[in-house]
Amino acid sequence: MSEAKTILKTSIDLKKIRADFPILSRKVNGKSLVYFDNGATAQKPQQVIDAIDRYYKEQNANIHRGVHTLSQEITIAYENSRSTIQKHLNAAYSHEIIFTSGTTESINLVATSFGKKFISQGDEIIISEMEHHSNILPWQVVCEEKGAILKVIPINDSGELLMDEYKKLLSDRTKIVAVTHISNTLGTINPVKEIIELAHAKNIPVLIDGAQAVPHTSVDVQALDCDFYVFSGHKLFGPTGVGILYGKEKWLNELPPYQVGGGTIKTVTFEKTEYADLPLKFEAGTPHIEGGIGLAVAIDYINEIGLSKIAAYEHELLLYATEALQKIEGLRIIGTAKNKASVISFVVDGLHPFDIGTILDQLGIAVRTGHHCTQPLMQCYEIQGTVRASFAFYNTIEEIDEFIIGLNRAIKMLK
Ligand SMILES: Cc1ncc(COP(=O)(O)O)c(C=O)c1O
């Protein structure tokens, strides 16, 4: 028996958990769905679906603006959700939690507002070679607008950041560092605490893209001492269209508003506007109310299971799948870092990832194929794309067995 299989002792109640996710019992192409595209978006438990349903059936009203009962009730519920998220991240204050539409908007917000105030000609911004396009493009735009320079931390063949190169890039010209906590393509878990410490030693703030980290690991923003931490609700078993920007109070107070309009103000005259205090200063317009509420329900849900149990179980899935994939001839895993989350990208000699993905889909198995919004990383490995299987805590060893059988079948058909 394999090493992974012998040590697999799941301490989570898989049967109960799977029953919470209605979509897991649906058929795709006549087969039971095997959902291994959790890195793109995660499925939602009934508890989150019920919260959204309840909002529209019983609670629908706008927040922060009404004296009537519905508006007051939903304002309290929305602000309670902010507090749930604050506690989950161990942020010092709930006004350090800004609701956005997702990771992408959170990064655009910081890049735009920070860039406007703090970036000038010749300044430098550090990102890494494994960033998602959402953590490249907003910085590229700032660089173009301000005449600043984008510096990129390189990686080794395993997909780990070259920390010595990072140290060399940090300079008096560096204005901000923005790196991913966990790579969506490679699964690499980056040493973010060390990255932050090194930057702070030179008084440089750090933004961490936590889109792929929050579903797999607990995050303590005060222990990390990050200046900004961003993520999306939909990858964390919550609704789409909602995300979070955590920012240290000091920075959020200093940054100018990103978008302006209703909700962001104290007073407005045609001559002058005085902006609201945090967090409203960054929350223009009617937000995704049921999204914020649903996200807090999702967080309560994963905390009920326990993130340390989730991480341990997913690590077993990762080991088991990695071992099985390594036995397939001509298959190369892209991303073999020592410290990895449950994301496996791979290529198969002579085969196109799309073709593999299409055959797997016929078998009811959902994986992602392509560049995963990390084209510069693909260029680094000199490949067009990969097949990516990304696991969540509701996935099972039996599903991995089915995936391996399906993959072998696909390879045989395509070769
Ligand atoms: C590491 C990382 N950053 C950013 C994003 C963008 O997230 P969203 O599309 O939810 O804004 C993703 C999505 O895949 C991601 O994996």
The ligand as a Gaussian input file, in Angstrom:
#p B3LYP/6-31G(d) Opt

LIG

0 1
 C       -3.903000      33.747000      -6.773000
 C       -5.105000      34.422000      -7.372000
 N       -5.174000      35.759000      -7.355000
 C       -6.225000      36.405000      -7.867000
 C       -7.272000      35.737000      -8.434000
 C       -8.438000      36.503000      -8.970000
 O       -9.575000      36.216000      -8.218000
 P      -11.009000      36.783000      -8.645000
 O      -11.228000      36.377000     -10.064000
 O      -11.955000      36.107000      -7.704000
 O      -10.970000      38.254000      -8.461000
 C       -7.240000      34.341000      -8.492000
 C       -8.310000      33.584000      -9.155000
 O       -8.102000      32.497000      -9.661000
 C       -6.134000      33.671000      -7.932000
 O       -6.058000      32.340000      -7.957000

